[in-house]
Amino acid sequence: GTDGESAIDVIRKSVLHDNTNPWLFYLIGRTMEFKEKNRLEEAESAYKRQIAVNPQHGRARFDLARVFFKRDNHDAAISMWRELMEARPDFREDCPLPLLDAYQKTRNTAGAQTLITELLRSTDDETRKILEDIRLVANPDESNAYAATPEEGRDAFVRAFWQKRDPTPATPGNERLVEHYRRVLYAMRNFSQGQKPWDRRGQIYIRYGEPGSCWRSIKGAARRRV
């Protein structure tokens, strides 16, 4: 473009020149969402126009759901990610993590646990073992007790393990269990560069959560040792 023109100005001129281009509205949406001070209403409009031009544009649908989430329209985000996950196998790895975030925002623990069950049924054996490994958060005594439990008794051990950690035992869902799976998925996607399934950052994140809560947990443990 000419001097002084922003990226969005160039894209808009291109759209006026050819408004059937299958990528231009998507580029506007991305620009509005990330480079133009979070202009989410305009980003939403652009993603919707992109989908109207190219209904098979899965990434536009995924990003539109993210904008719904950012605008606190969590139910719409859940619906779109769910539809995309079921219709497009190439998005089945991308959707579970943001879906769990959205379910947590809406306090829909039952929906989150249904998603987790589906994920465990559809994933490969190696990933399922990682997701189900309670040793990621168990204390040493619990880890030793689990290792000493016969194979036929381990399912009951795991159920009791998570029941003990349920913050709202009177309700049908277990929020701590959902948070555990969310953390594991997050670590696998964000802390796996150069080391599988994750590096040291992933281990800390799974056990303690976000850095703020991690630091509080470490300080609490230090106080208890004094």
C-alpha positions as CSV (number, residue, x, y, z in Angstrom):
1,G,0.0,0.0,0.0
2,T,0.9,3.7,0.0
3,D,2.8,5.4,2.8
4,G,0.6,5.7,5.9
5,E,-1.8,3.0,4.9
6,S,-2.5,0.4,7.6
7,A,-2.8,-3.3,6.9
8,I,-6.6,-3.0,7.4
9,D,-6.8,-0.3,4.7
10,V,-5.0,-2.4,2.2
11,I,-7.2,-5.4,3.0
12,R,-10.4,-3.3,2.7
13,K,-9.3,-2.0,-0.7
14,S,-8.7,-5.6,-1.8
15,V,-12.2,-6.6,-0.7
16,L,-13.7,-3.8,-2.7
17,H,-11.8,-5.0,-5.7
18,D,-12.8,-8.6,-5.3
19,N,-15.4,-9.4,-2.6
20,T,-15.5,-13.1,-3.5
21,N,-11.9,-13.8,-2.5
22,P,-12.1,-16.7,-0.1
23,W,-9.6,-15.3,2.3
24,L,-10.0,-11.5,2.5
25,F,-12.8,-11.3,5.1
26,Y,-11.0,-13.8,7.2
27,L,-7.9,-11.6,7.2
28,I,-10.0,-8.6,8.2
29,G,-11.4,-10.7,11.1
30,R,-7.9,-11.6,12.3
31,T,-6.7,-8.0,12.0
32,M,-9.7,-6.7,13.9
33,E,-9.3,-9.3,16.6
34,F,-5.6,-9.1,17.2
35,K,-4.1,-6.0,15.6
36,E,-6.7,-3.3,15.9
37,K,-7.2,-3.0,19.7
38,N,-9.5,-6.0,20.0
39,R,-12.3,-4.6,17.8
40,L,-14.3,-7.8,18.5
41,E,-17.7,-6.7,17.1
42,E,-16.0,-6.0,13.7
43,A,-14.0,-9.2,13.9
44,E,-17.2,-11.1,14.5
45,S,-18.9,-9.5,11.5
46,A,-15.9,-10.2,9.3
47,Y,-15.7,-13.9,10.2
48,K,-19.4,-14.2,9.6
49,R,-19.0,-12.7,6.1
50,Q,-16.0,-15.0,5.5
51,I,-18.2,-18.0,6.3
52,A,-21.0,-16.7,4.0
53,V,-18.4,-16.4,1.1
54,N,-16.8,-19.8,1.9
55,P,-19.0,-22.0,4.2
56,Q,-16.2,-24.7,4.3
57,H,-13.7,-22.3,5.9
58,G,-13.3,-24.2,9.2
59,R,-10.7,-21.8,10.6
60,A,-13.1,-18.9,10.3
61,R,-15.7,-20.9,12.2
62,F,-13.1,-21.8,14.9
63,D,-12.0,-18.1,15.2
64,L,-15.6,-16.9,15.2
65,A,-16.3,-19.1,18.2
66,R,-13.2,-17.6,19.9
67,V,-14.7,-14.1,19.4
68,F,-18.0,-15.3,20.8
69,F,-16.1,-16.5,23.9
70,K,-14.2,-13.2,24.2
71,R,-17.5,-11.3,24.0
72,D,-18.9,-13.6,26.8
73,N,-21.3,-15.3,24.5
74,H,-20.1,-18.6,25.8
75,D,-23.1,-20.7,24.8
76,A,-22.7,-19.7,21.1
77,A,-19.0,-20.5,21.4
78,I,-19.7,-23.9,22.8
79,S,-22.3,-24.6,20.0
80,M,-19.9,-23.6,17.2
81,W,-16.9,-25.5,18.6
82,R,-19.0,-28.5,19.1
83,E,-20.4,-28.5,15.6
84,L,-16.9,-28.0,14.2
85,M,-15.5,-30.8,16.2
86,E,-18.1,-33.2,15.1
87,A,-18.1,-32.1,11.4
88,R,-14.4,-31.7,10.8
89,P,-12.0,-34.4,12.0
90,D,-9.1,-32.0,11.3
91,F,-10.4,-29.8,14.2
92,R,-10.9,-32.5,16.8
93,E,-7.6,-31.7,18.4
94,D,-8.1,-28.0,18.4
95,C,-11.6,-27.8,19.9
96,P,-11.5,-29.7,23.3
97,L,-9.3,-27.2,25.2
98,P,-11.3,-24.0,24.4
99,L,-14.5,-26.0,24.9
100,L,-13.5,-26.9,28.4
101,D,-12.7,-23.2,29.0
102,A,-16.2,-22.3,27.8
103,Y,-17.9,-25.1,29.9
104,Q,-16.1,-23.8,33.0
105,K,-17.2,-20.2,32.3
106,T,-20.8,-21.4,32.1
107,R,-20.4,-23.7,35.1
108,N,-21.5,-26.6,32.9
109,T,-19.5,-29.3,34.6
110,A,-21.7,-32.0,33.2
111,G,-21.1,-30.9,29.7
112,A,-17.3,-30.7,30.3
113,Q,-17.3,-34.3,31.7
114,T,-19.3,-35.5,28.8
115,L,-16.6,-34.0,26.5
116,I,-13.9,-35.6,28.5
117,T,-15.5,-39.0,28.2
118,E,-15.8,-38.6,24.5
119,L,-12.2,-37.5,24.3
120,L,-11.0,-40.6,26.2
121,R,-13.0,-42.9,24.0
122,S,-11.7,-41.4,20.7
123,T,-8.0,-40.7,21.5
124,D,-5.1,-43.0,21.1
125,D,-3.9,-45.3,23.9
126,E,-0.8,-43.3,24.7
127,T,-2.7,-40.0,25.0
128,R,-5.5,-41.6,27.1
129,K,-2.9,-43.0,29.6
130,I,-1.4,-39.5,29.9
131,L,-4.8,-37.9,30.5
132,E,-5.8,-40.5,33.1
133,D,-2.5,-40.6,35.0
134,I,-3.3,-39.4,38.6
135,R,0.4,-39.4,39.5
136,L,0.6,-36.0,37.8
137,V,-1.2,-34.5,40.8
138,A,-1.0,-37.3,43.5
139,N,1.2,-37.0,46.6
140,P,3.9,-39.6,47.2
141,D,1.8,-41.7,49.5
142,E,-1.1,-41.8,46.9
143,S,1.3,-42.6,44.1
144,N,2.8,-45.5,46.1
145,A,-0.7,-46.8,47.1
146,Y,-1.8,-46.6,43.4
147,A,1.3,-48.6,42.3
148,A,0.5,-51.2,44.9
149,T,-3.1,-51.6,43.9
150,P,-3.9,-54.6,41.8
151,E,-5.0,-53.9,38.2
152,E,-8.6,-54.9,38.9
153,G,-8.9,-52.4,41.8
154,R,-7.3,-49.3,40.1
155,D,-10.5,-47.9,38.6
156,A,-12.1,-47.8,42.1
157,F,-8.9,-46.2,43.4
158,V,-9.0,-43.5,40.8
159,R,-12.7,-42.8,41.4
160,A,-12.0,-42.4,45.2
161,F,-9.0,-40.2,44.4
162,W,-11.0,-37.7,42.5
163,Q,-14.0,-37.9,44.8
164,K,-11.7,-36.8,47.6
165,R,-10.8,-33.7,45.6
166,D,-14.3,-32.8,44.5
167,P,-14.9,-29.2,45.8
168,T,-18.7,-29.6,45.5
169,P,-19.4,-33.3,46.4
170,A,-23.2,-32.7,46.6
171,T,-23.4,-31.8,42.8
172,P,-23.2,-34.2,39.9
173,G,-20.0,-33.0,38.4
174,N,-16.4,-32.7,39.7
175,E,-14.9,-29.3,38.9
176,R,-11.4,-30.3,40.0
177,L,-11.4,-33.3,37.6
178,V,-12.5,-31.1,34.7
179,E,-9.7,-28.6,35.6
180,H,-7.2,-31.4,35.7
181,Y,-8.0,-32.5,32.2
182,R,-8.0,-28.9,31.0
183,R,-4.5,-28.4,32.4
184,V,-3.2,-31.6,30.8
185,L,-4.5,-30.6,27.4
186,Y,-3.1,-27.1,27.9
187,A,0.3,-28.5,28.8
188,M,0.3,-30.8,25.8
189,R,-0.4,-27.9,23.4
190,N,1.7,-25.2,25.0
191,F,4.7,-26.8,26.8
192,S,5.7,-29.6,24.4
193,Q,8.2,-27.8,22.3
194,G,11.3,-30.1,22.2
195,Q,10.0,-32.5,24.9
196,K,7.0,-34.8,24.8
197,P,4.4,-34.7,26.3
198,W,5.6,-31.5,28.0
199,D,8.6,-29.9,29.7
200,R,9.1,-28.9,33.3
201,R,6.7,-26.0,32.8
202,G,4.0,-28.4,31.9
203,Q,4.6,-30.5,35.1
204,I,4.3,-27.4,37.3
205,Y,1.3,-26.1,35.4
206,I,-0.6,-29.4,35.7
207,R,0.0,-29.7,39.5
208,Y,-0.4,-26.0,40.5
209,G,-2.3,-24.3,37.7
210,E,-1.8,-20.7,36.6
211,P,1.4,-19.0,37.9
212,G,-0.5,-17.0,40.5
213,S,-2.1,-20.1,42.0
214,C,1.2,-22.0,41.6
215,W,3.1,-19.4,43.7
216,R,0.4,-19.5,46.3
217,S,0.6,-23.3,46.5
218,I,4.4,-23.2,46.8
219,K,4.3,-20.6,49.6
220,G,1.6,-22.5,51.4
221,A,3.7,-25.7,51.3
222,A,6.7,-23.7,52.5
223,R,4.7,-22.4,55.5
224,R,3.5,-25.9,56.4
225,R,7.1,-27.1,56.5
226,V,8.1,-24.4,58.9
